[in-house]
Amino acid sequence: MVDDNKNEDQLNINDSRQTVDGSNPAEAPSYVVPSPLNGAGAASVVETTNNTLGIIGLVAGITGFLMVACCWPLGILLGITALVCGFLAKSRKQRFAGAGIILGIITLITAVIFVIIVINLFGIYSPYFLNELIYQFEYY
């Protein structure tokens, strides 16, 4: 009987929770899990957080930064992906949102600098490269 009262008190404590900013935690996704401590089948509420967009932005930013030197179009696409996922994660108040935004910006800046350097090196010192580039644009 003491155990039953203890479980009821725990359920009441879980129901009266508030977040740090004072908002209602009922807005956060949650699901009901049967309590293994109570044989009567009382349920407790477990909160889940979804950080998928933040993690995708983080991974895309890191991978894009590494891809800039060997495959810069892929680096640019991953940088844009990191920015988009970072801003979406920030709007949903997820973790790693700032990392995705910062890495996306760094990746895009690095890719632009890399492309400018490559075009300047091969365009100035090799007229064949510039002529071939112009020919390719005229051909299509």
N, C-alpha and C positions, 0 to 999 in steps of 0.2 A: 504494500500500500504506500510505503514511503517512496518507492521507485516511481509509482504512478504520479504522485504529486510532483516529484522532481521533473518528470517529463512534461507535465502540463505547464510548470513554471518555465521550462526551456522554450516551449512553444509560445508562451506569452511574451517572453523576452524577444524572441525572433520576430514576432508580429509588431513590436513597438520600435523597431529599428528606424533610424534616420541616417541619411548620408551626411557627409561633412558640410556640404553646401545647404543642407536643410530640405532638400527635395525628397519626394516620396520614393522609397526604393521599389515600390510596386511597378514603376516605369521600367526598371531593369528586367531583362529576361530571367525567369527562374523556373525551376521545375521541382516536383515533389518527389522525395526519396523516402522509402520506408526506413524507419529508424531500426538499426539492428539491435539496439539496447532494449527496446520495448517489444515484448512478445505479443502485445495486443494490436500491433500494426499501426501505431501512431506515426504520423508522417512529419518530417521536418523540411523546411524550405532551404534549398541550396542555391545560392546565386551563381550565375555563370556570366563570364565576360567574354566577349568575342573580339579578339584583337587581330582578326584575319587581315583586314586592309592595312593596318599598320605594319604587320610582319611582311606582307607582300611588298609594300613600299620600301621597307628596309632591305629586303633581299634584292629587289630590282635595282635599287640605288647602288648597292655594293657590286652586284654583277655588272651593271652598266658601266661603272667606273673602271672595272677591270677589262671590259670589252672595248673601251674607247681606243686603245692603242692597236689592237689587232683587227677589230671589225667595228669601225666607228658608226656605221648606220645602226647596227644593233645596239651600240652604246647609247645613241641618241633616243632610240625607241624605249629602251629600258629607263633612261633618265626621265622621259615624259611619263612613263608608267609609274615611276616612283613618285613624281610630283602629284599626279592625279590621285593615286592611292593615299598619299600622305595628306592631301587636303580633304579627301573624303573621310579618312580616319580622324582627322582633326575635328571635322564637323560632327562626328559621332562620339567624340571624346574618348578615343581609343588610345592605347599605349603605342609607342614607336611612331606616332604620326610626325613628330618633329624630326626624327631621324630620317624618315622617308623624304620629307620636304627638303631638308638640308642636303642629303646625298643626291637627290634629283637635281638640285640646282648646281651642285659641284660637278656632277656628271655632265650636264649640258654645257657648262662653261668650259670644262676640260675638252669636250668633244669639239666645240666651236674653235677653241684655240688650236687644237690638233689639226683640224681641217684647214684652217688658215695657214698654219706653218707648212703643212704638206703641199698645199697649192702654191704657196709662195716659193718654196724650195724647188719644186719640179717645174713650176710655171716660168720662173725667172731664168733658171739655169738650164732648162731644157726646152727650147722652142718646139721640139717635136711633141712634147706632152701637151702644150697649149694648143697646137694645131690639131692634134688628135681629139682633144676635148671639144674644140669648135666643130670639127668634122662630125663627131658623134651627135652633137645637138642639131646640126643641119640635116643629118641623115634621118633622124626621127622626127 
